[in-house]
């Protein structure tokens, strides 16, 4: 029997016994280990109690910064803030005063819309307490003046003195000096005086042209006129109407007046047509007063009326055309209406033209107006000028009073 050289012996170990040996091992030492002290004072250790975050720390820091500012700087900041509030209050009081003044002017002047009031000078409240305003500018739109409407009246008063017992009890105002402008716009004139479709426009520094149509007895006659603008004393504007002319198509031209060049006359075209039409020429030459006006010898006229060749010889000269244009056809309207009827004139039109005298026509084109008389003080016109947009008038005032 063979005997092994080495016999290996294995000892059985229980795993639970190994776990029990750990009670006195490294785990026990770790659990009973004392905490280490912090290395430096002030560093948070593991044993330091927890506290919530301080969110007000930034606010307290800003307060500390503001408290660190110099007192003079704090005073400057406070004064700036105070000045801003005072300026805001001053502007509010100014706007309120301008609004109240505009409403008062609207009621007193019976205006359709409140005017624009602008009080000058800064600050406003000290002026109000002192009872004296540096300047007040008032712009009033659409002011009625006789037959026309003033598009805008703008006036600036200086050194206005308030009447009253205090800032809250102002009864009126006194204006020692006032400067203003008045605009009579062509747009308003065309609308208000343009029922006859007449348009006004600038024709120079003191002249206005009127062009358009004028309805007369069912006919639309072309109108041309020149209006000269000037002062009428210290408070009024006057107009002088010149060059008035009504064209009845290409047939005739009517100029109101009593001079030889005025009245109803044939145009060069219609006079030339008359010279070529025998029937019309005979009708005109058959009237002795017409022949006398034309300056044609009676013997020549008799021969022309009895002989067509002689008539053609008479009417075929340029002189006859000019002679025919010299005749005032209104002189024939009553005595010889049949002659004008042959020439192509309408009898109702001729009757209306005879009544359309220079004063009547001039009144339809009148642009004059008068400034209102102030209850106290003086208001005068200083300059009148025709500009592109209308007639502008400069005015001055002295010693004016408004209110009670």
C-alpha positions, 0 to 999 in steps of 0.5 A, spaced: 500 500 500 502 506 497 503 512 502 502 519 499 508 523 500 503 530 502 497 530 505 493 537 504 488 538 510 482 543 509 479 547 515 472 549 514 470 556 516 463 559 517 462 566 514 457 568 519 463 568 524 467 572 520 461 577 520 461 577 527 469 578 528 467 585 524 464 588 531 471 590 533 474 591 527 475 598 522 467 599 522 467 600 529 473 604 529 470 609 524 463 609 527 466 611 534 471 616 531 471 623 533 470 629 528 476 633 526 477 640 529 477 645 523 484 647 521 483 655 521 478 659 525 472 662 522 471 656 517 465 652 517 466 645 520 461 639 519 458 641 526 456 648 524 449 649 525 445 650 518 441 657 517 437 659 511 440 664 506 440 671 507 436 675 501 436 682 504 444 682 505 444 686 498 439 691 500 442 692 507 449 693 503 445 698 498 443 702 504 450 702 507 452 705 500 447 710 500 448 712 507 456 713 506 454 718 501 456 725 503 450 729 505 451 735 500 450 730 494 444 727 498 441 734 498 443 735 491 439 729 489 433 731 493 433 738 490 433 735 483 427 731 485 423 737 488 424 741 482 422 736 478 415 735 482 415 743 482 416 743 474 410 738 473 406 742 478 407 748 474 406 745 467 399 742 470 397 749 472 399 752 466 395 747 462 389 748 466 389 756 466 390 755 458 384 751 458 380 755 462 382 761 458 380 758 451 373 756 454 372 763 456 374 766 450 369 761 446 363 763 450 365 771 450 366 771 442 361 766 441 365 762 437 364 755 434 370 752 437 375 754 442 381 758 440 388 756 442 391 759 448 399 759 449 401 763 456 409 764 455 414 765 461 417 760 466 415 758 471 407 760 471 405 760 478 410 766 480 407 770 474 400 768 476 401 770 484 404 776 481 398 778 477 402 779 471 404 774 465 410 775 460 406 774 454 399 770 452 398 768 444 391 767 442 389 764 435 382 764 433 380 760 427 374 762 423 372 769 425 366 772 421 367 778 418 362 781 414 361 777 408 367 773 409 370 769 414 377 770 417 381 763 416 385 765 423 386 771 427 393 770 431 395 775 436 400 776 442 399 780 448 405 782 452 406 784 459 399 782 461 396 785 467 391 780 471 385 784 474 382 780 481 383 779 488 388 773 487 390 767 483 383 764 483 379 770 482 381 773 476 376 777 473 379 780 467 386 782 464 389 789 461 393 788 455 398 794 454 401 792 447 398 787 442 401 784 435 397 780 431 396 777 424 389 776 420 389 771 414 383 771 409 384 765 405 383 764 398 380 757 400 375 760 404 373 766 399 372 761 394 368 757 398 363 763 401 364 767 395 364 762 390 357 760 389 358 763 382 364 758 381 369 764 382 376 763 384 380 768 387 388 768 387 394 772 388 396 777 382 401 781 386 402 785 393 396 788 393 392 785 387 387 779 387 385 776 380 378 773 380 376 768 374 370 763 373 363 763 371 357 767 373 350 764 372 346 770 369 339 768 366 340 761 365 347 762 362 354 761 365 358 767 363 365 767 363 368 772 369 374 776 369 376 781 374 382 784 378 381 786 385 385 791 388 386 791 396 388 797 401 386 799 407 380 803 409 382 807 415 385 804 421 380 798 422 378 796 415 380 793 408 377 796 402 377 793 395 377 796 388 374 792 383 377 793 376 377 790 369 370 787 370 368 783 364 363 777 362 364 773 356 358 771 353 361 765 349 365 768 343 359 772 341 360 778 345 363 781 352 359 785 357 363 790 361 359 794 366 359 801 366 357 808 362 364 809 358 364 808 351 368 802 352 364 799 357 357 795 355 355 790 351 360 789 345 361 784 339 368 780 340 372 780 334 370 773 332 363 775 332 364 781 328 368 778 323 362 773 322 357 778 321 361 781 316 361 775 312 353 774 313 349 779 309 343 778 313 345 780 319 349 786 316 343 788 313 339 788 320 345 792 323 345 797 318 338 798 318 338 801 325 340 809 324 343 809 331 347 804 329 350 807 323 351 813 327 355 810 332 359 806 327 361 812 323 359 810 316 356 815 312 349 815 310 349 815 303 354 809 303 349 805 307 344 806 303 348 804 297 350 798 301 343 796 303 340 796 295 346 793 292 349 786 295 356 788 291 356 795 295 354 791 301 360 786 300 365 791 299 363 795 305 363 789 310 369 786 307 374 791 310 377 791 316 375 797 318 368 795 318 369 789 323 372 795 328 366 799 327 361 794 329 365 792 335 364 799 337 357 799 338 354 798 345 348 792 343 345 794 350 342 800 347 339 796 342 336 791 347 329 795 348 328 799 341 330 794 336 330 787 340 329 783 333 336 786 331 339 782 337 335 776 336 338 776 329 345 776 332 343 770 336 342 774 343 337 771 348 332 777 350 332 775 358 339 775 358 340 782 355 335 784 360 339 781 366 345 784 363 342 791 363 341 790 371 348 787 372 351 794 373 358 795 376 356 796 383 352 790 383 357 786 380 362 789 384 358 787 391 359 780 389 366 780 388 367 785 395 373 782 399 373 788 404 371 787 412 372 791 418 375 790 425 371 790 431 371 796 435 374 794 442 370 796 448 377 799 451 383 801 447 385 801 440 386 796 435 389 798 428 391 795 422 398 796 420 399 793 413 395 789 408 399 784 403 396 779 398 400 773 399 400 766 395 395 763 400 390 769 401 390 776 404 394 777 410 393 783 415 398 785 421 394 789 426 397 792 433 393 794 439 394 798 445 391 799 452 386 793 451 382 790 456 378 784 456 373 781 461 370 785 467 
